[in-house]
Every structure is written in structure tokens, then in C-alpha cells.
Amino acid sequence: MNFHIHTTWSDGTFTPEIIVREAIKKKIDKIAITDHYETKKTSSIPAKYLKMYLEDIRALRKKYSDKIDIYIGIEVDFSPRTDIDSLPDFSGFDFVLFEYVQDSLWEGYPLWMLFNIQRKLKAPIVLAHNDISRNFKDSDITALLRVLESHRIGVELNTNINYTKLGEPYYRLAYDIFYAMKNYSIPISVGSDMHHNLEELGEVNDALNFIQELHLEKNFKLFLKEIGGKNER
Ligand SMILES: [Zn+2]
């Protein structure tokens, strides 16, 4: 599985169809395409093309439905680089990744602002590649887990090398937080943030191992349940 993949719809190298075919070749059962929503940071999908993006991925989902499950996601840069006030409701999307939440190094907006935005959204929310041990170092772990649970905000385990420090992925550096997470209904997703290298499609094993090591299977199933929700497949 891999729930964080970029394509030519934003700053990725490959078209969605090339990615789907490669994923089938690699025997991956579930993928999510998660291109960037309109941001000044990188090449991204303008609001007016969202519908086309949705239709494009939906068509692929149908075409390859007997070979792979395809989910439709999108990634929002939660910072002044995005026009957060006119964010669409993302209805029709399986989930929305929010990057840089509470991340001061990237001018990320605080988590409480995401709660306000959430009321207007019609898709589940997941924090993408969050450096949770740094961004929430001043927060009480129990309080953080409680608010994530009460708002049903998920957390992603991202295996991309960009989200590591001293060779360790951010999620392993937040061991205490994830250790406690099994006691909370917080969805957990996995992804590699693939942009340019098809080999990265299958590179989520460390995240899946981490889920097993910390007994987070229920949280992972919760994510699958959330994204498999109301949209017809
Ligand atoms: Zn990404």
C-alpha cells in the first residue's frame, strides 16, 4: 500500500496511469494519488482544475478496479503559501493530507486553525509527514492525542528520506507519542511521498513494521475504514 503519491497533476514526474500500472506490477493492492492543492510552494492543482483531477483519477479507479484499489487524495500546504480562507470542501475526495501543521520552520499554521477549517470540509483529514516530536514538544502528549481523537484527525507515517533526522524517520523519533496512540481512535496512514522515483512506490515497509512493533494495527484499520467510507468504489 502507499497513500502518498504525486503525479504530473502537481510536481511529480509520472502520470497517474504510469503510477497505477507500476503499482500493479509491484503487486501493491492499494494506492492513493495525493497531488498538491494550489500553493505557492510548488507546482500544484489550481482550484478550478480540481474537478478534472477528481474525474481523471476516478476514471483510472474504474479502469483498473479489478487489479488495484485507487483512492483519491490531495495535499494542502497549511501555511500562508495557500489561500486557506477559500479552501474548497473537498467533497468527493477520500481524504485530505495537511502538511506543515504546527510546523514553525515551514510557517505552518497551528493545529487549532485546522479544527476551524475541518468544519467546512467533507473529507477525512490526515497530518502528512509531521515532525510531531518537534512541532508538539510543548504539548502534553495525552492532551494532543485526545484532541486528535475527538476531531478524528489522522496521522501519517511517511517513509521519505526528506522526513528523517539522523537517519530516523520522524515517526520513530516520536516513539512515545505513537506508543500511546494505540489507546486512542486516531487513524494512521502510511506513504512514501513519491515524486520522481517509481521504486519509492513500494517503500513503506518500515512504516508497516512500525505499526506492528507498536501494535497500531487498529489505528491503521481505522484509516482504511475512514477512506473507504461514503464514496462509491
Ligand atoms: Zn507530498
Boltz pocket constraint, residues with backbone or C-beta under 6 A from the ligand:
constraints:
  - pocket:
      binder: B
      contacts: [[A, 4], [A, 6], [A, 34], [A, 75], [A, 193]]
      max_distance: 6.0
